[in-house]
């Protein structure tokens, strides 16, 4: 028994050992905000368990056993204890820095999180609902005691309180029963177990997401109970104001009753205040997609690392690579962009699937302008992206998303507005619809005077060449001595081949910028027929 209690394999004891002895591995294992938040949750949960345990002891004393308020508070403490017990593995232990091989195959933490999410999450939500509605009953009971004192002995009996608590528990189980199917446990021989969305997946089960997760949950978890508590508390507050002048005439027992009411009123208000943020967050996430978190495809991008010459060939790169692989989720597609010479090495390891070859053509501003003279100008209006109004900017974002199938507004905000050296133009047809966009941005060292032309999106070949002609004039005027770089990919999909033919007709030879390798098949996304030159930034790709 003594070995069991002192064993550092017991999660809570192991955490305490980490904290007491300042294990140097602790900081190494903290990899992000979930880990830090879990460290904050742990003492809060433990203090909550101790506090509710002491409350149970008080509510079971002989003087309190037959009190309806004491029984309701006793039931509330039990529900809160269950909430904390189920939340402990789900929101704290799963993310504490006590796990090894966090992102690798057969990760113990991922398996623990999968089973905790599947089973503890619905139980935690059930206990939370019961706790919430017991709080509603306490509020209503205080309203009856203050505003309907003659009916207290009829409605506020011990037997009625027991019946109501049983009904609340049954209602909480029924309301949260679907939550047992919101998450499933994923499994594969190579990865082990991981948590995955079940009927909570909004794309596959939109009916559940709309009807239950948004409407039913918001109504019964937030709006209904808090409207009841708000109305009841307002009436209690008004009644207490009226009785303040009569307080001196009250007996000691009635004064004690009013003190109890004030105390419970404060508890109820704090309870509602704490739940308000959860309700607001859920409403915002329901109304505005990705309000809190931005998801950008199920893909993880890796950049090549640079080492000093004296340290190359000593295995340092392999150590960094192995550590990166151990911390990358195995259920994501890994995309690696690097030099062609390094491709065989990395294809033999974690990224065996060939992606696009990134090629580049180079021209001076003058040569580019001369090459575009022979192309016709079509009737399109144009406007600098930097000068777009609020409504025009929203149209521009919608056009970009229609081409790339991605919401990239944060990146585009930085690229076109924060960076004061980006040159960009949008093109409009006679109906005011955006039909193309082109931009140029400095790249490399300033003394080399290099500009990357990217992206070029257009609804047709004629629009694409018209946009290039407009940009060629701008570049010749502003940067006559610049060298322009056009990055293209060698994939047959989309409109990439159009400009390949254009540059080859000018007798230009393509250089090789790099190649993309994948850990698994990753199909092209977006309307590639409109992509003539992709962005090709490391984390914002268009093919």
N, C-alpha and C positions, 0 to 999 in steps of 0.2 A: 504493500500500500504506500509506503514512504517513497519508493522508487517512482510510482505512478504520479504522485503529487509533485515531485521535483523534476520530472522528466521535461526537458525543454521542447519535446515534440508536441506537448499540449499547447495549442496556439496562444492562448492568453498568457500563460506562464513564459512562453518563449519570447513574446513581445516584451514582457516586463524585464526579462533578462537582457534583451537588446537595449532597453532604455536605461537600466541600472548600470550596466557595465560599458555603455557607449561602444557597442560593437562597431569597428571600422567598416564592416560590410553594410551597415545601415544606409549610409549616404549613397553608396554605390547602387543599392537596390531601389532607391527612390527614383523613379523614372518619369514622374509627371504629377499633375495636380490630383488625380484620384488617390494616389498614395498619400499625399499630404492631407487631403480631406479625411481619409480613413484614420489617420493619426489623430485628427481632431475629434472624429466621431467616437473613438474608443473611450476616452475618459468621460465624454458626455453620456454615453450609453451605460457605462459602469456606475456613474453617479446616479443616473436615473433608476437603475436597478436597486441600488442601495436605498434611495429615497422612497421608492414605491414599496420596498420591503418594510421600511420603518412605518410607512402609512398603514400597511396591512396590520402591523402589530397594534397600532393605535385604534384602528377601527374594530378590532376584535376584543377590545377590553370590555368588561361587563357593563360599564355605563353606556357603551355605544352600540351594543349588539342589536337592540330592538329599535334603534333610530332609523327611519327611512333614509334620511340624508347620509348617515354613516354607511348603510348598506349600498347605496348608490356609489358613494365614494370608494367603498371597498371593491365593488365590481369594476369601477373605473381603473383602480390601481392594478387589478389583475389583468385587465385588457392591456394597460400600458406596459406591464411587465412582459406580456407575450409579444407586443410590438417591438420592444427593445431586444428580447431574446432572438426573435426572427431577423431583426435588422442587424444584429451583431455579425453573423457570418456573411450576410448579403452586402452590407455597406461598409463594413470595417475589415473583418478578417480577410476577406477575399482580395483586398488591395493593400494590405499591410506588407512591409518589406521583410517578410519571413519566408518567401517562396524562392526556390531555385528554378532555373530554366523556365522563366515566366512565359516567354513567347515561343519556346521550342516545341518539338514534337512530344506528345504525352506529358504536357505540362500539368503538374499537380494543381496549380492555382486555377488553370482554365477548367479542369475537371471539377474542382471544388465550386467554382463560380457557376458552372453549368447546372449542377445538382441544387445549389443554393437558389439560383434563379428559378428553376423549375418548381421547387417545392416550398421554399421559405417565402418567396415573394408573394404568392397568393395568400398564404397564411398570415403574413405580416399585414397585408392590405385588409384581410378579414378582421383581424384584431383592431386595426386602425378605424375601420368603419364602426365596429361595436363601441370603441372608445368615444368616437365622435357623437354617436346617437345617445349614449349614456349621458354625455355632457349636455345634450339637448334636453333630455329628461330632467336633469338636475336644474337646468334653467327654468323649465316649465314648472317644476315643483316649487321653486322659489317664487315664481310669478303667482302661483296659487296661494302660497303662504302669505305674500305681501298684499296682493290685490284682491284675493278671494278668501280671506281668513276663515269665514264661516264654513267653507267647503273643504278645509284641510283634512278634517277627520273623516270625510267621505272618500276623497280621492287619494290623499297621501297616506295610505296605509302600507304596512310592511308587506302584506300579501300582494297588494297591487304592484309594489316595487319589484317583487320577485317575478311576477308574471311579465312585467314590462321588460325586465332584463333578459328573460328567456326568449321573448318575442324578438328583441333586438339581436340576440345572438343568431337566431334562426334567419332573420332578415339579412344579417351581415353575410352569412354563409351563402344564401341564395344570390345576393347581389354580386358577390365576388367569385362565384363558381366558375364563370368563364375565364377568370384570370389563371386558372390551372392549365389552360390551353393556349395562353398567350405566348409562352416560351416552350421550346422543345430542347431536347438534348441531342446535339449533333455528334456523329461518330464516324471515324474512318480509321483504318488500320495504320495509316501513316501519322495521323495527327492525334488520335485519341478522342477525348470528349471535349465539346465546346458548346456554349449556349447559343442558340439560334432562335429567331423569331418564328412563332407559330402563326396563330390567327391574328397576331398584332401586326403582321406585315401588311402595311397599308396598300401596297400595290396588288397583292394577290387577294386580300380580304378587305377591300375598301368598305363594304357594307358593315362589317364589324367595327372597323375603325371609326366610321361616321356615327353609327347608331349607339354603340356601347361606349367606346373609348372616349368619344367627345361628348355626345348629348347625355346619355344615361349617367355616365360617370360624373360629369360636371354638375348635373342637376342633383343627383342623390349624394354625391360626396362633398359638394360645396354649397350650391345655391340654396337648396331646400333647408338643410340644417342651419345655415348661417342666417338665412332670412328669419327663421323661427327664433333663433337666439337673439338676433338684433331687435326684432319687434318686442319680444318678451322683456329683454333687458331695458329697452327704452321705457316701457310701462313701469317696470320696477323702479327705475331711476326717478321717474316723475312721482311715483307714490312715495318714495323715500323723501323727496323734497317737501311734499305736502306734510309728511308726518314729523318733519324736523322740529317744528314749533311745539308739537305735542310730546316730544321726547321726554320732557321732565315729568310728565304724568304717567309714563309707562311703568309697568312693574319690572322688576329685575329680569324675570324670565322673558318678557317681551323684548326688552332691550338686548338680551343675549341673542334672541331670534333675529333681531335686526342686524346685529353685528355679524351673525352667520351669513345673512343675506348679502351684506356688503362684501364680506370675504369671498363668497362664491361668485359674486358679480365681477370682482376683480379677476378671479381665476378664469371666468368665462371669457372676459374681454381679452386677456392675454392668450387664451387658447385660440380664439378667433383670429387674433393678430398673427400668431405663428402659422396658422393655416392659410392666411390670406395670400402669402407669397407663392405657396404651392398652387393655389387655385389660379392666380394671375399667370404663373409660368405655364400652366397647362393650357389655359385659354390662349395665350400668345403663341404657343407652339401649335395649337390647333388651327388658329387663324392665319398665322404666318409660318410657312414651311421653314424648317431649320432655324427657328428663332434663336435658339441657344447654341446649337452646334451646326457647323457647316460640313456636309459630307461631300467629298469629291471623288466619286467612283471607288470601287473596291480594288484599288491599286496602290502600291507603295513604290515610290521612286527612290532610287539610290544614285548618288553622285560619286564619281571617282575621286579618290583622295590623292593628294600630292605629297610626296615625301622628299626630303632633302637627299641629294645624290649620295652622300656618305652613309645614309641609312637604308638605301635600296638594296634588295637582294638578301636581307637579313631576316626575312619572315615577319616583319612588322605588319605589312599589308595583309598577310594571311590571318594574323591575330585580329586585326580590325574587322576584316570581312567575317570571320567566324563569330565575333561578338555581335555584329549587325544582324547576321542570320539568326542568331539565338534570340534576338529581341524583336524579330519581325513575325507578325501573325502569319501562320502557315496557310490560312484559308484565303489570303489575299493573293492577287497576281502581282508578282515582282517584276518591275520593268527596270532594266539597267541600260543606260546609254554611255558608251565609251568608245575608245579607239578601235579600229578594225583589227589591229595587230593583237589586241588583248582578247578579242572575241573567242578564239578557240579555248583559251584557259577557262573562261567563265561559262562557256557553253558546256564544258565538261563537268561543271559543278551544279549550281543552283538555277541557272537560266539557260536551258537547252533550246528554247524555241526562238527561231529567227524572227526579228521584226523588220522594220523599214530601215533601209540604208539612207542616211542623210547626206545629200550632195549639195555642193554650192557652186554658183557661177559668180564671177566678179567682172564688174565693168566700172569705168570712170563715169562721173556725172555727165561729161560731154558726150561720151560714146552712147550712153543710155538715151540721152536726149536726141542724138542724131538717129538712133535706131527707131525711135518712136515717131519721127516726123512723118513717115509714110502711112501711118495708121490714121484712120478717119476719126473725127471728133463727132460724137453723137449728142443729141439734145438732152443733157442731164444737168441739173443744178447741183452745186456742191457746197459744202460747209465744213469748216475746220471742226474737228471733234471737240477741241478745247472750248469752242464758242457755242456749243449746243445748249439750248435752254433745258429746263427740267423735264418737260414733256418730250423734247427731242432726244434727251439722254435716255429716257425710259424706252423709247422706240429703238434706239441704238442697241440697248441691252437685249431687247427682245429679238432683234435681228441677229445679234451675235449668238444668242441661245438657239435660235432656229437653225443656225449653221453648225454649231459645235455640239448641240444637245447637252450643254452644260451651263449652269448658272455661274458665271465668272465675274459678277459685278464688282467684287472686292478687288480682284486683280486688275480689271479694266479701269477702275477708279484710280488705282496707283499708276498704271501704265500711261494713261492719257491725261490725267489731271495733276497728280503729285509730281511726276517727272516733267520738269519744264522744258526738256529738250526733245520730247517726242513730237513728231510731225504726223498728223493724221487727218484724213478727210473722209467724209461720208458723201454718197452720191444718191440723188433722189430723181425719180421719174416725174412725169407731169402730174401724177396723182398725189405726189408728196410721200410716196413709199420709198424706203431705203432699198436700194438695189445693189449697193457695193460699198466697200470700205477698204482703204489702203493706208499704210503708215510706214514711217521710217524712224529709226532710233540709232544713236551712236553706239558703237560696240568696240571693245578692245581699248587699247591705250589711246589717249587723245591725240598724241603726236602722229599716230598712223592715219587719222582722219577716215575711219571706217564707219559705214552706216549699213545696218541690216534692214532690208526691205521686208517687213512682215507685220501684220498679215496682209494678204490680198484675198478678200472674199468678194464674189460677184455672182450675179444671177445669170450671166451669159459671157461668152468669150469677148463679144464686142464691148461690153461694160468693163471687163477686166483690162483690156488693152486701152480703153479710154481712161481708166483710172491711172494706169501706168504712164500714159502720155501726160496727164495733168501733173503727176508727181515728178516726172522727169524735168518739167519746166521749173517746178519749185526747187528741186535739188540743184539744178544748174544755177539758179539765181542766188540761192543761199549758201550752197557748198560746192562751188565750181571745181574744186580740186579733190573732192572726196572720191573714195572708192566704195562702190555699192556692192553689197553681198546679197545674193538671192539664194536662200536655202530651200531646196526641194527634196522630196522623198521619191523613192523609186517604185512605190506601189502602183499597180495598174488602176486601182479604184480612183474615182473622182476625176478632177481636172488637172492633176499634176502633170500629166503627159503633154498638155497644151504648151506650157512654158518650157518644158524640156525641148520640144521641137523648135520653139522660138529661139532659144539660146544656141542650139546646135546649128540652126540656119545662119547664125552670126559667126560660126566657126569657133565657138567658145568650148573649152574642155572643162568638164565638171571636176571639181575637187571633192575629196571625201572628208566630211566633217565628223562622221561617227556612225555607229550602228546601234540599234535598239534590240536588246535581247529580253525575252520574257521567260518567266518560270512556268507559264501555262499559256494556252491559246487565249488571245485577247482580241476580239473582233473590232474592226474600225467602228467609230461612232460618229454621228453627225451626218449632215448633208454634204458629202464630199464632192458632189458636182459643183458646189459653190466655193470650194477651197482650192485656190490656185497657188497660194503661198501660205503655209501654215505658220502659226506663231513659233512653234518648236521651242518654247521655253521648257525648262526641265520639268515643271509641274503643271504646265498648261499646254497640252498637246491637242492637235486638231484632227488626228487621223487614227 
